[in-house]
């Protein structure tokens, strides 16, 4: 018998939740990660007493009580609500687009006035069925908001002209005719008190882990250790890129510690002008109502991905979707290997979704024993 029942490649939420469920049911797991820390992209690094979200800001939100109860077993959450501001040439606006924003733009006060204003702004455009992102956004919020808050921001985010971007990217653009700055509609929201690493530690309690090890550097050895493998890395890498590379959009983060207590007074400000090279500034202490004398801010720069950069957002165009399907067919033939998580499924998952997916996967296996 092998030493472990499951080898889990990747210590992100998918791998850690899967390992937790299996371990709880008596299966021995080993979690490995090529990075020098556990937690995958939810990892935060404590500096000056502040939890710095290393791979971009993470706000937990879900409507599913069972997922909320699941994470609350390991850590309590605070009452943080994500309500970013937009900065366009020094003017500040509330996000997501709501009555506060409409009031700031047009001095309208009622939903009726706001709707009439938007209608008036697009009446000459004759958009019946939006055929790209620009038309989609225009028909939702009108010309003024589109030009100041959406166009430049989206173009730098994706490195492409808004007219060349598909309309579905913005289908779920939150627009509200209420005075409500809460970005997410979900019932349960917050940031773990003490940081996301507490969630990771709770999930991995009593589970063996190894850091700084790349599965592919020693595949035979790791396969020998366990009966089954759960793989949460990039699916194309698993098959040695033999059908080609799946593309991503990447990000670069520039952080600085400032000798001041409070830099911008809020966790996130989006910079929506195209020629400001970053898309937002995050001030990490505000996620946890930090009170210390210093602060840490991070500028987020979108960038082209290449194989030496972190893959962040999958590109859901036809070319990449059809390449993914080919890899998926290969993955389905690997009987001893379970593929899961954002990289192995080439899919954007929010945290609550990836947790749900790992719970489903592990429960299906447990129920079939
Ligand atoms: P994740 O990437 O976390 O884990 C995979 C792990 O596998 C990595 O640690 C990697 O090092 C490891 N690995 C890969 N190949 C390996 C190999 N060959 N050998 C060993 N290890 C290997 N969600 C949300 O709900 N609210 C939010 O606010 C945000 N914010 C956000 C911002 C940004 C910029 C991004 C890109 C994403 C978010 N998310 C989010 C989404 C969230 O990050 C996501 O749901 C989880 O991190 C996904 O967890 P996974 O386990 O799938 O991948």
Boltz pocket constraint, residues with backbone or C-beta under 6 A from the ligand:
constraints:
  - pocket:
      binder: B
      contacts: [[A, 9], [A, 10], [A, 11], [A, 12], [A, 13], [A, 14], [A, 15], [A, 32], [A, 33], [A, 34], [A, 35], [A, 37], [A, 39], [A, 40], [A, 41], [A, 42], [A, 55], [A, 56], [A, 57], [A, 58], [A, 59], [A, 60], [A, 61], [A, 213], [A, 214], [A, 215], [A, 216], [A, 232], [A, 233], [A, 234], [A, 251], [A, 312], [A, 313], [A, 340], [A, 341], [A, 342], [A, 343], [A, 349], [A, 350], [A, 351], [A, 352], [A, 354]]
      max_distance: 6.0
